[in-house]
Amino acid sequence: MRFITLIAAATLIAASVQTAWSADAPAAKTAVTVFVSKGSASSVTKSLNQLHAKMETDGWVYRDMGVYTEDGDLQGIFVTYVRLPATASP
């Protein structure tokens, strides 16, 4: 039951986040995937928040996230970011 609740919550969160792959967004030029290793549940959350803040500051836009488990245990999270091409100013 917890797994289904987690999937439902993650789906709702992901649906509310504006991603670089929206229909009106320009094509991404560069992508990077970062692995956040598991410590404890709170350390993963803290690490993800710090990573999102740093990547956003550096001009990266969140694209996708994948949870990596082994034998049902969380091992870490893969997070993908894209950097959009600079728009030319008139």
VEXPAKE-908410 format. One record per residue (C-alpha): z, x, y; residue number from 1. Coordinates in nm, 4 decimals. Layout:
<nodes>
- pz_px_py_pos
- Z_X_Y_NUM
...
</nodes>
This chain:
<nodes>
- pz_px_py_pos
- 0.0000_0.0000_0.0000_1
- 0.0795_0.2847_0.2412_2
- -0.2628_0.4368_0.1801_3
- -0.4401_0.1096_0.2652_4
- -0.2265_0.0710_0.5772_5
- -0.3117_0.4288_0.6793_6
- -0.6841_0.3689_0.6255_7
- -0.6713_0.0461_0.8267_8
- -0.4828_0.2159_1.1115_9
- -0.7191_0.5141_1.1115_10
- -1.0202_0.2807_1.1196_11
- -0.8803_0.0889_1.4158_12
- -0.7992_0.4089_1.6026_13
- -1.1402_0.5606_1.5302_14
- -1.3148_0.2420_1.6433_15
- -1.1340_0.2535_1.9771_16
- -1.2225_0.6165_2.0521_17
- -1.5444_0.6784_2.2430_18
- -1.7354_0.9341_2.0424_19
- -2.0279_1.1567_2.1261_20
- -2.2483_0.9617_1.8828_21
- -2.2525_0.6397_2.0859_22
- -2.5960_0.4868_2.1307_23
- -2.6043_0.5738_2.5009_24
- -2.4784_0.9328_2.4595_25
- -2.7183_1.2292_2.4734_26
- -2.7800_1.4261_2.1557_27
- -2.5123_1.6818_2.0750_28
- -2.6115_2.0439_2.1099_29
- -2.3244_2.2175_1.9336_30
- -2.0679_2.1010_1.6772_31
- -1.7549_2.2643_1.5381_32
- -1.5156_2.1553_1.2626_33
- -1.1530_2.2705_1.2755_34
- -0.9059_2.2553_0.9846_35
- -0.5471_2.1623_1.0723_36
- -0.3196_2.2760_0.7894_37
- -0.0284_2.0660_0.6673_38
- 0.3249_2.1607_0.7522_39
- 0.5174_1.8368_0.7705_40
- 0.3916_1.4943_0.8779_41
- 0.5263_1.5427_1.2306_42
- 0.3832_1.8949_1.2575_43
- 0.0352_1.7689_1.1620_44
- 0.0584_1.5025_1.4318_45
- 0.1812_1.7544_1.6891_46
- -0.0906_2.0044_1.5900_47
- -0.3614_1.7373_1.6159_48
- -0.2417_1.6296_1.9607_49
- -0.2377_1.9902_2.0826_50
- -0.5820_2.0535_1.9317_51
- -0.7314_1.7420_2.0944_52
- -0.5899_1.8417_2.4331_53
- -0.7202_2.1991_2.4066_54
- -1.0647_2.0990_2.2847_55
- -1.1000_1.8357_2.5572_56
- -0.9999_2.0919_2.8209_57
- -1.2647_2.3293_2.6821_58
- -1.5365_2.0620_2.7120_59
- -1.5505_1.9406_2.3511_60
- -1.5705_1.5719_2.2570_61
- -1.4049_1.4286_1.9444_62
- -1.6577_1.3231_1.6781_63
- -1.4918_1.2679_1.3405_64
- -1.1862_1.3364_1.1267_65
- -1.1455_1.3776_0.7498_66
- -0.8210_1.3960_0.5562_67
- -0.8083_1.6564_0.2780_68
- -0.5774_1.5840_-0.0158_69
- -0.5135_1.7424_-0.3544_70
- -0.3463_1.5349_-0.6269_71
- -0.2526_1.2752_-0.3646_72
- -0.0757_1.5257_-0.1400_73
- -0.1913_1.5922_0.2134_74
- -0.3235_1.9466_0.2508_75
- -0.4684_1.9180_0.5998_76
- -0.7191_1.7457_0.8239_77
- -1.0735_1.8442_0.9198_78
- -1.1568_1.7486_1.2799_79
- -1.5109_1.7715_1.4173_80
- -1.5934_1.8077_1.7851_81
- -1.9267_1.8248_1.9662_82
- -2.0269_1.9770_2.2955_83
- -2.2863_1.7761_2.4808_84
- -2.5690_1.9445_2.6676_85
- -2.5146_1.9799_3.0400_86
- -2.6934_1.7141_3.2426_87
- -2.9253_1.8352_3.5146_88
- -2.8272_1.7216_3.8610_89
- -3.1043_1.5977_4.0926_90
</nodes>
